[in-house]
Amino acid sequence: MKIAVLVNEGPYTHQAADSAYLFCKAALAKGHEVMRVFFYHDGVNNASRFTEPPQDDRNIVARWSKLAVEHRVDLVVCVAAGLRRGIVEGSLAPGFRIAGLGQLIDAGIKADRLVVFGD
């Protein structure tokens, strides 16, 4: 099954980012394809390479980057939501890219399921 994921909440402020990541890991482990994760609203903060969690805390941004590399998951940050929050091309963590809402629409059309995390 082809799955697309929409993340609307930022890391460390809401459970949505952690839940989305764990969902993607579980889906991949079961043999499903996670074709794209689209980060929208405050979710774009999951892509910031400037995130520095304490050593004893999980690094959500690094988790997403690793997922992109290991499983070729397309991590897309909404350009408009990113600009509003200071997320630009030079501030992206590895594995993320900036694009428009058309990429979310495309994922919704091509995927068998679009799973949304956060309000």
CYANA upper distance limits for C-alpha pairs under 8 A (distance plus 0.5 A):
  1 MET  CA     32 HIS  CA      5.61
  1 MET  CA     33 GLU  CA      6.62
  1 MET  CA    111 ALA  CA      8.37
  1 MET  CA    112 ASP  CA      6.73
  1 MET  CA    113 ARG  CA      8.48
  2 LYS  CA     32 HIS  CA      6.78
  2 LYS  CA     33 GLU  CA      5.34
  2 LYS  CA     34 VAL  CA      6.51
  2 LYS  CA     35 MET  CA      6.80
  2 LYS  CA    110 LYS  CA      8.30
  2 LYS  CA    111 ALA  CA      5.40
  2 LYS  CA    112 ASP  CA      5.72
  2 LYS  CA    113 ARG  CA      7.28
  3 ILE  CA     32 HIS  CA      7.76
  3 ILE  CA     33 GLU  CA      6.48
  3 ILE  CA     34 VAL  CA      5.25
  3 ILE  CA     35 MET  CA      6.44
  3 ILE  CA     36 ARG  CA      7.90
  3 ILE  CA    111 ALA  CA      5.77
  3 ILE  CA    112 ASP  CA      6.45
  3 ILE  CA    113 ARG  CA      5.58
  3 ILE  CA    114 LEU  CA      6.54
  3 ILE  CA    115 VAL  CA      7.93
  4 ALA  CA     34 VAL  CA      6.36
  4 ALA  CA     35 MET  CA      6.20
  4 ALA  CA     36 ARG  CA      5.51
  4 ALA  CA     37 VAL  CA      6.40
  4 ALA  CA     38 PHE  CA      8.30
  4 ALA  CA    107 ALA  CA      6.42
  4 ALA  CA    108 GLY  CA      7.32
  4 ALA  CA    111 ALA  CA      6.34
  4 ALA  CA    112 ASP  CA      8.44
  4 ALA  CA    113 ARG  CA      6.74
  4 ALA  CA    114 LEU  CA      5.22
  4 ALA  CA    115 VAL  CA      6.82
  5 VAL  CA     20 ALA  CA      7.90
  5 VAL  CA     34 VAL  CA      8.15
  5 VAL  CA     36 ARG  CA      6.84
  5 VAL  CA     37 VAL  CA      5.12
  5 VAL  CA     38 PHE  CA      6.66
  5 VAL  CA    114 LEU  CA      6.05
  5 VAL  CA    115 VAL  CA      5.33
  5 VAL  CA    116 VAL  CA      6.38
  5 VAL  CA    117 PHE  CA      8.14
  6 LEU  CA     37 VAL  CA      6.31
  6 LEU  CA     38 PHE  CA      5.35
  6 LEU  CA     39 PHE  CA      6.52
  6 LEU  CA     40 TYR  CA      7.66
  6 LEU  CA    104 LEU  CA      8.45
  6 LEU  CA    114 LEU  CA      7.68
  6 LEU  CA    115 VAL  CA      6.69
  6 LEU  CA    116 VAL  CA      5.19
  6 LEU  CA    117 PHE  CA      6.61
  7 VAL  CA     16 ALA  CA      7.45
  7 VAL  CA     17 ALA  CA      7.01
  7 VAL  CA     20 ALA  CA      7.38
  7 VAL  CA     37 VAL  CA      7.71
  7 VAL  CA     38 PHE  CA      6.69
  7 VAL  CA     39 PHE  CA      5.39
  7 VAL  CA     40 TYR  CA      6.62
  7 VAL  CA     43 GLY  CA      5.90
  7 VAL  CA    116 VAL  CA      6.72
  7 VAL  CA    117 PHE  CA      5.52
  7 VAL  CA    118 GLY  CA      6.85
  8 ASN  CA     16 ALA  CA      8.03
  8 ASN  CA     39 PHE  CA      6.66
  8 ASN  CA     40 TYR  CA      5.46
  8 ASN  CA     41 HIS  CA      5.80
  8 ASN  CA     42 ASP  CA      6.33
  8 ASN  CA     43 GLY  CA      4.89
  8 ASN  CA     44 VAL  CA      8.19
  8 ASN  CA    116 VAL  CA      8.21
  8 ASN  CA    117 PHE  CA      6.69
  8 ASN  CA    118 GLY  CA      5.51
  8 ASN  CA    119 ASP  CA      6.76
  9 GLU  CA     13 THR  CA      7.95
  9 GLU  CA     14 HIS  CA      6.72
  9 GLU  CA     16 ALA  CA      6.46
  9 GLU  CA     17 ALA  CA      6.77
  9 GLU  CA     40 TYR  CA      8.14
  9 GLU  CA     41 HIS  CA      7.27
  9 GLU  CA     42 ASP  CA      5.32
  9 GLU  CA     43 GLY  CA      4.57
  9 GLU  CA     44 VAL  CA      8.27
  9 GLU  CA    117 PHE  CA      7.96
  9 GLU  CA    118 GLY  CA      6.00
  9 GLU  CA    119 ASP  CA      7.90
 10 GLY  CA     14 HIS  CA      7.00
 10 GLY  CA     16 ALA  CA      8.21
 10 GLY  CA     17 ALA  CA      6.82
 10 GLY  CA     42 ASP  CA      5.42
 10 GLY  CA     43 GLY  CA      4.76
 10 GLY  CA     44 VAL  CA      7.18
 10 GLY  CA     45 ASN  CA      5.71
 10 GLY  CA     46 ASN  CA      6.18
 11 PRO  CA     15 GLN  CA      8.23
 11 PRO  CA     16 ALA  CA      8.43
 11 PRO  CA     17 ALA  CA      6.07
 11 PRO  CA     18 ASP  CA      7.92
 11 PRO  CA     43 GLY  CA      7.85
 11 PRO  CA     45 ASN  CA      7.25
 11 PRO  CA     46 ASN  CA      6.13
 11 PRO  CA     60 ILE  CA      7.03
 11 PRO  CA     61 VAL  CA      8.37
 14 HIS  CA    118 GLY  CA      8.39
 15 GLN  CA     19 SER  CA      6.57
 16 ALA  CA     20 ALA  CA      6.44
 16 ALA  CA    117 PHE  CA      5.63
 16 ALA  CA    118 GLY  CA      5.69
 17 ALA  CA     21 TYR  CA      6.73
 17 ALA  CA     43 GLY  CA      7.92
 17 ALA  CA     46 ASN  CA      8.04
 17 ALA  CA     60 ILE  CA      8.22
 17 ALA  CA    117 PHE  CA      7.75
 18 ASP  CA     22 LEU  CA      6.66
 18 ASP  CA     60 ILE  CA      7.73
 19 SER  CA     23 PHE  CA      6.47
 19 SER  CA    117 PHE  CA      7.88
 20 ALA  CA     24 CYS  CA      6.69
 20 ALA  CA    117 PHE  CA      6.64
 21 TYR  CA     25 LYS  CA      6.78
 21 TYR  CA     63 ARG  CA      8.31
 21 TYR  CA     64 TRP  CA      7.58
 22 LEU  CA     26 ALA  CA      6.66
 23 PHE  CA     27 ALA  CA      6.58
 24 CYS  CA     28 LEU  CA      6.60
 24 CYS  CA     34 VAL  CA      7.16
 25 LYS  CA     29 ALA  CA      6.62
 25 LYS  CA     67 LEU  CA      8.45
 26 ALA  CA     30 LYS  CA      6.82
 27 ALA  CA     31 GLY  CA      7.04
 27 ALA  CA     32 HIS  CA      5.84
 27 ALA  CA     33 GLU  CA      7.84
 27 ALA  CA     34 VAL  CA      7.85
 28 LEU  CA     32 HIS  CA      5.59
 28 LEU  CA     33 GLU  CA      6.66
 28 LEU  CA     34 VAL  CA      7.30
 34 VAL  CA     73 VAL  CA      6.69
 35 MET  CA     73 VAL  CA      6.27
 35 MET  CA     74 ASP  CA      6.75
 35 MET  CA    107 ALA  CA      8.06
 35 MET  CA    111 ALA  CA      7.92
 36 ARG  CA     73 VAL  CA      6.29
 36 ARG  CA     74 ASP  CA      5.06
 36 ARG  CA     75 LEU  CA      6.44
 36 ARG  CA     76 VAL  CA      7.68
 36 ARG  CA    107 ALA  CA      7.13
 37 VAL  CA     73 VAL  CA      7.77
 37 VAL  CA     74 ASP  CA      6.70
 37 VAL  CA     75 LEU  CA      5.48
 37 VAL  CA     76 VAL  CA      6.64
 38 PHE  CA     75 LEU  CA      6.66
 38 PHE  CA     76 VAL  CA      5.30
 38 PHE  CA     77 VAL  CA      6.48
 38 PHE  CA     78 CYS  CA      7.71
 38 PHE  CA    103 GLN  CA      8.32
 38 PHE  CA    104 LEU  CA      6.80
 39 PHE  CA     43 GLY  CA      5.40
 39 PHE  CA     44 VAL  CA      5.46
 39 PHE  CA     46 ASN  CA      8.07
 39 PHE  CA     75 LEU  CA      8.10
 39 PHE  CA     76 VAL  CA      6.59
 39 PHE  CA     77 VAL  CA      5.34
 39 PHE  CA     78 CYS  CA      6.63
 40 TYR  CA     44 VAL  CA      5.99
 40 TYR  CA     77 VAL  CA      7.09
 40 TYR  CA     78 CYS  CA      6.03
 40 TYR  CA     81 ALA  CA      6.68
 40 TYR  CA     82 GLY  CA      8.42
 41 HIS  CA     78 CYS  CA      8.44
 41 HIS  CA     81 ALA  CA      5.88
 41 HIS  CA     82 GLY  CA      8.30
 42 ASP  CA     81 ALA  CA      7.97
 42 ASP  CA     85 ARG  CA      8.35
 44 VAL  CA     48 SER  CA      8.16
 44 VAL  CA     77 VAL  CA      6.18
 44 VAL  CA     78 CYS  CA      7.42
 44 VAL  CA     81 ALA  CA      7.33
 44 VAL  CA     82 GLY  CA      6.24
 44 VAL  CA     85 ARG  CA      8.42
 44 VAL  CA     87 ILE  CA      7.72
 45 ASN  CA     82 GLY  CA      8.28
 45 ASN  CA     85 ARG  CA      8.23
 45 ASN  CA     87 ILE  CA      7.79
 46 ASN  CA     60 ILE  CA      7.54
 46 ASN  CA     61 VAL  CA      5.95
 46 ASN  CA     64 TRP  CA      8.45
 47 ALA  CA     61 VAL  CA      6.55
 47 ALA  CA     77 VAL  CA      7.76
 47 ALA  CA     87 ILE  CA      8.29
 47 ALA  CA     91 SER  CA      8.49
 47 ALA  CA     92 LEU  CA      5.98
 47 ALA  CA     93 ALA  CA      6.02
 47 ALA  CA     96 PHE  CA      6.91
 48 SER  CA     61 VAL  CA      7.56
 48 SER  CA     87 ILE  CA      7.17
 48 SER  CA     91 SER  CA      6.23
 48 SER  CA     92 LEU  CA      5.57
 48 SER  CA     93 ALA  CA      6.04
 49 ARG  CA     61 VAL  CA      7.83
 49 ARG  CA     91 SER  CA      6.19
 49 ARG  CA     92 LEU  CA      5.79
 49 ARG  CA     93 ALA  CA      4.62
 49 ARG  CA     94 PRO  CA      8.16
 50 PHE  CA     91 SER  CA      7.48
 50 PHE  CA     93 ALA  CA      8.42
 51 THR  CA     61 VAL  CA      7.71
 52 GLU  CA     59 ASN  CA      8.21
 53 PRO  CA     57 ASP  CA      6.61
 53 PRO  CA     58 ARG  CA      7.58
 53 PRO  CA     59 ASN  CA      6.60
 59 ASN  CA     63 ARG  CA      6.80
 60 ILE  CA     64 TRP  CA      6.92
 61 VAL  CA     65 SER  CA      6.83
 61 VAL  CA     93 ALA  CA      7.68
 62 ALA  CA     66 LYS  CA      6.60
 62 ALA  CA     93 ALA  CA      8.29
 63 ARG  CA     67 LEU  CA      6.70
 64 TRP  CA     68 ALA  CA      6.79
 64 TRP  CA     95 GLY  CA      8.31
 65 SER  CA     69 VAL  CA      6.95
 65 SER  CA     93 ALA  CA      7.38
 65 SER  CA     94 PRO  CA      6.11
 65 SER  CA     95 GLY  CA      5.57
 65 SER  CA     96 PHE  CA      7.67
 66 LYS  CA     70 GLU  CA      6.51
 66 LYS  CA     95 GLY  CA      8.29
 67 LEU  CA     71 HIS  CA      6.25
 67 LEU  CA     72 ARG  CA      7.85
 67 LEU  CA     73 VAL  CA      7.17
 68 ALA  CA     72 ARG  CA      5.41
 68 ALA  CA     73 VAL  CA      4.95
 68 ALA  CA     74 ASP  CA      6.90
 68 ALA  CA     75 LEU  CA      7.28
 68 ALA  CA     95 GLY  CA      6.04
 68 ALA  CA     96 PHE  CA      8.44
 69 VAL  CA     73 VAL  CA      7.76
 69 VAL  CA     95 GLY  CA      7.12
 74 ASP  CA     95 GLY  CA      8.16
 74 ASP  CA     96 PHE  CA      7.92
 75 LEU  CA     95 GLY  CA      7.02
 75 LEU  CA     96 PHE  CA      5.38
 75 LEU  CA     97 ARG  CA      6.84
 76 VAL  CA     96 PHE  CA      6.38
 76 VAL  CA     97 ARG  CA      5.63
 76 VAL  CA     98 ILE  CA      6.17
 76 VAL  CA     99 ALA  CA      6.82
 76 VAL  CA    103 GLN  CA      8.19
 77 VAL  CA     81 ALA  CA      8.47
 77 VAL  CA     82 GLY  CA      7.26
 77 VAL  CA     96 PHE  CA      7.43
 77 VAL  CA     97 ARG  CA      6.49
 77 VAL  CA     98 ILE  CA      5.20
 77 VAL  CA     99 ALA  CA      6.63
 77 VAL  CA    100 GLY  CA      8.38
 78 CYS  CA     82 GLY  CA      6.35
 78 CYS  CA     98 ILE  CA      6.51
 78 CYS  CA     99 ALA  CA      6.04
 78 CYS  CA    100 GLY  CA      5.87
 78 CYS  CA    101 LEU  CA      6.81
 79 VAL  CA     83 LEU  CA      6.57
 79 VAL  CA     88 VAL  CA      8.30
 79 VAL  CA     98 ILE  CA      6.04
 79 VAL  CA     99 ALA  CA      5.90
 79 VAL  CA    100 GLY  CA      6.00
 80 ALA  CA     84 ARG  CA      6.86
 80 ALA  CA    100 GLY  CA      7.84
 81 ALA  CA     85 ARG  CA      7.04
 82 GLY  CA     86 GLY  CA      6.53
 82 GLY  CA     87 ILE  CA      4.98
 82 GLY  CA     88 VAL  CA      6.93
 83 LEU  CA     87 ILE  CA      5.98
 83 LEU  CA     88 VAL  CA      6.71
 87 ILE  CA     91 SER  CA      6.40
 87 ILE  CA     92 LEU  CA      7.48
 88 VAL  CA     92 LEU  CA      7.19
 88 VAL  CA     98 ILE  CA      8.20
 89 GLU  CA     97 ARG  CA      7.90
 89 GLU  CA     98 ILE  CA      7.26
 92 LEU  CA     96 PHE  CA      6.69
 92 LEU  CA     97 ARG  CA      7.75
 99 ALA  CA    103 GLN  CA      7.23
100 GLY  CA    104 LEU  CA      8.25
101 LEU  CA    105 ILE  CA      7.00
102 GLY  CA    106 ASP  CA      6.51
103 GLN  CA    107 ALA  CA      6.61
104 LEU  CA    108 GLY  CA      6.69
105 ILE  CA    109 ILE  CA      6.77
106 ASP  CA    110 LYS  CA      6.65
107 ALA  CA    111 ALA  CA      6.16
107 ALA  CA    114 LEU  CA      8.15
108 GLY  CA    112 ASP  CA      8.38
108 GLY  CA    113 ARG  CA      7.78
108 GLY  CA    114 LEU  CA      6.35
